[in-house]
Amino acid sequence: MTITNERVAQLRAETPACETILHFNSAGASLMPNPIYDAVVGHLTLEKDVGGYEAAERARASLDHFYEAFATLLRAKPEEIAYVENATRAWDMAFYALPLKEGDRIITHTSEYVSNYLAFLHLAKRRGVEIDIAPSDDTGQIDVEALSRVITPRTRLIAITHVPTQGGLINPAAEVGRVAREHGLIYILDACQSVGQIDLDVSRIGCHILTGTGRKFLRGPRGTGFLYISNELVKELDPPFIDLHAATWTDTASFELAPGARRFEN
């Protein structure tokens, strides 16, 4: 998609702070544009006037549209999308749901987000999984050719970050996806820094799980995140916790998980 000079001018006009500051921290949180500010403040005003649950009900159509909009953005299906309050919690909900056991191996890369790597270490301590670091090529990105040589019969998962928080590196997500598919491995892609900057197509990338946030290059408010889980995988996952949003209590001894990715919401 080509962005014209006229479109850039429109986007800048919708972001008044562009007139007064040079902001280089969109990798942390972008400047908020007027449409986002107006939506957030407008909804808070509605909550003040009519109450929180009543305001949510009035906004139901817009809230429900989130799933269709994000499915369009990622070339996914609406039932494969979940709203989660931030990218880290979205990633954690999916990762801790994986059926990994003692001796299973995770492949990652030196560019992995440290919060994700802490989760690897946590599961290594809790369940006895093992971690392998894929080599880098001369540019510093994951070496796809060498990746195949790291895979063992106990490898279950490849988990990498698409674009790290610094340095300008872009990992070859689709090429990694092809390796994962060839070896029948689950593939998690942290797209926190790429969604909104890079066109993402989950079917072309070949990932089973993709996570991100609203506050960075999508320029949404803080406290917003998303989780994509493919229909191919979701029924194999056991959410680390559930509530009355993620499941339906059917009788005193049973419950049913919500369909699709929404079983990871709260």
C-alpha positions as CSV (number, residue, x, y, z in Angstrom):
1,M,0.0,0.0,0.0
2,T,1.4,3.4,-1.0
3,I,1.0,6.3,1.4
4,T,0.6,9.6,-0.4
5,N,1.9,12.9,0.8
6,E,-1.7,14.0,1.2
7,R,-2.4,11.1,3.5
8,V,0.7,11.8,5.6
9,A,-0.5,15.4,5.9
10,Q,-3.9,14.2,7.0
11,L,-2.4,11.9,9.7
12,R,-0.2,14.7,11.0
13,A,-3.1,17.0,11.1
14,E,-5.0,14.5,13.2
15,T,-2.1,14.4,15.7
16,P,-1.7,17.9,17.1
17,A,1.5,17.1,19.0
18,C,3.3,16.8,15.7
19,E,3.2,20.6,15.6
20,T,5.1,21.0,18.9
21,I,7.4,18.1,19.4
22,L,9.5,15.5,17.5
23,H,8.5,12.2,18.9
24,F,10.9,9.2,18.4
25,N,9.3,6.8,20.9
26,S,6.6,5.1,18.9
27,A,8.3,1.8,19.7
28,G,7.2,2.5,23.2
29,A,3.9,4.3,22.6
30,S,2.9,6.5,19.7
31,L,1.5,10.0,20.0
32,M,-2.3,9.8,20.3
33,P,-4.3,11.1,17.3
34,N,-7.5,13.0,17.7
35,P,-9.9,10.2,16.7
36,I,-8.4,7.9,19.4
37,Y,-8.5,10.7,22.0
38,D,-12.1,11.6,21.1
39,A,-13.2,8.0,21.3
40,V,-11.6,7.4,24.7
41,V,-12.7,10.6,26.3
42,G,-16.2,10.2,24.8
43,H,-16.6,6.8,26.2
44,L,-15.4,7.9,29.7
45,T,-17.9,10.7,29.5
46,L,-20.6,8.2,28.6
47,E,-19.6,6.0,31.6
48,K,-19.9,9.1,33.8
49,D,-23.3,9.9,32.5
50,V,-25.0,6.5,32.3
51,G,-22.7,3.9,34.1
52,G,-19.9,1.6,32.9
53,Y,-22.0,-1.5,31.9
54,E,-24.6,0.7,30.2
55,A,-22.0,2.5,28.3
56,A,-20.4,-0.8,27.2
57,E,-23.8,-2.0,26.0
58,R,-24.3,1.2,23.9
59,A,-20.9,0.7,22.4
60,R,-21.5,-3.0,21.7
61,A,-21.5,-2.7,17.9
62,S,-18.2,-0.9,17.9
63,L,-16.7,-3.4,20.4
64,D,-17.8,-6.3,18.4
65,H,-16.4,-4.8,15.2
66,F,-12.9,-5.1,16.8
67,Y,-12.8,-8.8,15.8
68,E,-13.7,-8.2,12.2
69,A,-11.3,-5.3,11.9
70,F,-8.3,-7.1,13.3
71,A,-9.1,-10.2,11.3
72,T,-9.0,-8.0,8.2
73,L,-5.7,-6.4,9.3
74,L,-4.0,-9.8,9.8
75,R,-5.8,-11.7,7.0
76,A,-7.3,-14.0,9.7
77,K,-10.8,-15.0,10.7
78,P,-12.7,-13.1,13.3
79,E,-13.0,-16.1,15.6
80,E,-9.2,-16.4,15.6
81,I,-8.8,-13.0,17.3
82,A,-9.0,-12.1,21.0
83,Y,-8.8,-8.8,22.8
84,V,-6.3,-8.8,25.7
85,E,-5.3,-5.9,27.8
86,N,-1.7,-5.8,26.6
87,A,0.7,-7.6,24.3
88,T,2.7,-9.3,27.0
89,R,-0.4,-10.8,28.7
90,A,-1.7,-11.9,25.2
91,W,1.6,-13.7,24.5
92,D,1.7,-15.2,28.0
93,M,-1.9,-16.5,27.8
94,A,-1.0,-18.4,24.6
95,F,2.5,-19.6,25.6
96,Y,1.4,-20.9,29.0
97,A,-1.5,-22.8,27.3
98,L,0.9,-24.9,25.2
99,P,1.1,-28.6,26.1
100,L,4.8,-28.5,26.8
101,K,6.3,-31.1,29.1
102,E,9.7,-32.1,30.5
103,G,12.3,-32.5,27.8
104,D,10.5,-30.6,25.2
105,R,12.6,-28.0,23.5
106,I,11.9,-24.3,22.5
107,I,13.9,-22.6,19.8
108,T,14.2,-18.8,20.0
109,H,16.7,-16.1,19.0
110,T,19.0,-13.6,20.6
111,S,16.6,-10.8,19.4
112,E,13.7,-12.2,21.5
113,Y,11.9,-9.8,23.8
114,V,13.2,-10.3,27.3
115,S,9.8,-10.7,28.9
116,N,9.2,-13.7,26.6
117,Y,12.5,-15.2,27.4
118,L,11.7,-14.9,31.1
119,A,8.7,-17.0,30.4
120,F,10.9,-19.6,28.7
121,L,13.1,-19.7,31.8
122,H,10.0,-19.9,34.1
123,L,8.7,-22.9,32.2
124,A,12.1,-24.5,32.2
125,K,12.0,-24.3,36.0
126,R,8.4,-25.3,36.3
127,R,8.1,-28.1,33.7
128,G,11.7,-28.9,32.7
129,V,11.5,-27.7,29.1
130,E,14.8,-26.8,27.4
131,I,15.8,-23.7,25.4
132,D,17.9,-23.5,22.2
133,I,19.1,-20.3,20.7
134,A,19.1,-20.2,16.9
135,P,22.2,-18.7,15.3
136,S,22.3,-15.3,13.6
137,D,23.4,-14.5,10.1
138,D,25.8,-11.7,9.1
139,T,23.0,-9.1,9.5
140,G,22.1,-10.2,13.0
141,Q,18.7,-11.7,12.1
142,I,17.9,-15.3,12.7
143,D,19.7,-17.6,10.3
144,V,17.0,-19.6,8.6
145,E,19.3,-22.1,7.0
146,A,21.0,-22.8,10.3
147,L,17.6,-23.0,12.1
148,S,16.8,-26.3,10.6
149,R,20.0,-27.8,12.1
150,V,19.0,-26.7,15.6
151,I,15.8,-28.7,15.4
152,T,15.8,-32.0,17.3
153,P,13.2,-34.7,17.7
154,R,12.2,-33.0,21.0
155,T,11.7,-29.6,19.5
156,R,8.1,-28.5,19.9
157,L,8.1,-24.7,19.4
158,I,9.8,-21.9,17.6
159,A,9.2,-18.5,19.2
160,I,10.7,-15.3,17.9
161,T,10.2,-11.5,17.8
162,H,9.4,-10.1,14.4
163,V,11.0,-6.7,15.0
164,P,12.9,-6.1,18.2
165,T,12.4,-2.9,20.2
166,Q,15.7,-1.4,19.1
167,G,18.3,-1.7,16.2
168,G,16.1,-1.8,13.1
169,L,16.3,-5.6,12.7
170,I,13.5,-7.4,10.9
171,N,13.5,-11.1,11.3
172,P,12.4,-13.2,8.2
173,A,9.1,-14.3,9.7
174,A,7.6,-16.1,6.7
175,E,10.9,-18.0,6.1
176,V,10.9,-19.2,9.7
177,G,7.2,-20.1,9.2
178,R,8.1,-22.4,6.3
179,V,10.7,-24.2,8.5
180,A,8.2,-24.6,11.3
181,R,5.6,-26.1,8.9
182,E,8.2,-28.5,7.4
183,H,9.0,-29.9,10.8
184,G,5.5,-29.8,12.2
185,L,6.4,-27.2,14.9
186,I,4.2,-24.6,16.7
187,Y,5.3,-21.1,15.8
188,I,4.7,-18.0,17.9
189,L,5.5,-14.6,16.5
190,D,5.7,-11.5,18.7
191,A,4.6,-8.7,16.3
192,C,4.4,-5.9,18.9
193,Q,6.8,-3.7,16.9
194,S,5.7,-4.8,13.4
195,V,1.9,-4.5,13.4
196,G,1.1,-1.1,12.0
197,Q,4.5,-0.7,10.4
198,I,4.6,-3.9,8.2
199,D,1.8,-5.6,6.3
200,L,1.1,-8.8,8.1
201,D,-0.6,-11.9,6.6
202,V,-0.7,-14.7,9.1
203,S,-1.4,-17.3,6.5
204,R,1.7,-16.2,4.5
205,I,3.8,-16.0,7.6
206,G,2.7,-19.4,8.7
207,C,2.5,-18.6,12.4
208,H,0.0,-20.3,14.7
209,I,0.1,-17.5,17.3
210,L,0.7,-13.8,16.8
211,T,0.5,-11.1,19.5
212,G,0.8,-7.3,19.6
213,T,-0.4,-4.1,21.2
214,G,-2.5,-1.1,20.2
215,R,-0.4,1.6,21.7
216,K,2.6,1.5,19.3
217,F,2.3,1.8,15.5
218,L,-1.4,1.3,15.5
219,R,-1.5,4.5,17.6
220,G,-4.3,3.3,19.9
221,P,-4.6,3.8,23.7
222,R,-2.5,2.1,26.3
223,G,-4.1,-0.9,27.9
224,T,-5.0,-2.5,24.6
225,G,-3.6,-5.7,23.0
226,F,-4.6,-8.5,20.8
227,L,-4.0,-12.2,20.3
228,Y,-4.3,-14.3,17.1
229,I,-4.5,-18.0,17.5
230,S,-5.2,-20.1,14.4
231,N,-8.2,-22.4,14.3
232,E,-5.7,-25.2,13.5
233,L,-4.2,-25.0,17.0
234,V,-6.7,-23.4,19.4
235,K,-8.5,-26.6,20.5
236,E,-5.2,-28.1,21.6
237,L,-4.5,-25.3,24.1
238,D,-5.6,-25.1,27.7
239,P,-5.9,-21.5,28.9
240,P,-3.8,-20.9,32.0
241,F,-6.9,-19.3,33.7
242,I,-10.5,-18.8,32.8
243,D,-13.4,-16.8,34.0
244,L,-17.1,-16.2,33.1
245,H,-16.0,-14.4,29.9
246,A,-13.7,-17.2,28.8
247,A,-16.1,-20.1,29.6
248,T,-19.7,-20.9,30.4
249,W,-20.5,-22.8,33.6
250,T,-22.8,-25.6,32.4
251,D,-23.5,-27.4,35.8
252,T,-21.9,-28.0,39.1
253,A,-19.1,-30.2,37.6
254,S,-18.6,-28.9,34.1
255,F,-18.0,-25.9,31.9
256,E,-17.5,-25.1,28.2
257,L,-14.7,-22.9,26.9
258,A,-15.7,-20.0,24.7
259,P,-15.3,-20.8,21.0
260,G,-12.1,-19.8,19.2
261,A,-9.6,-17.4,20.5
262,R,-12.0,-15.7,22.9
263,R,-11.4,-18.4,25.5
264,F,-8.2,-16.4,26.2
265,E,-10.1,-13.2,27.1
266,N,-11.1,-12.0,30.5
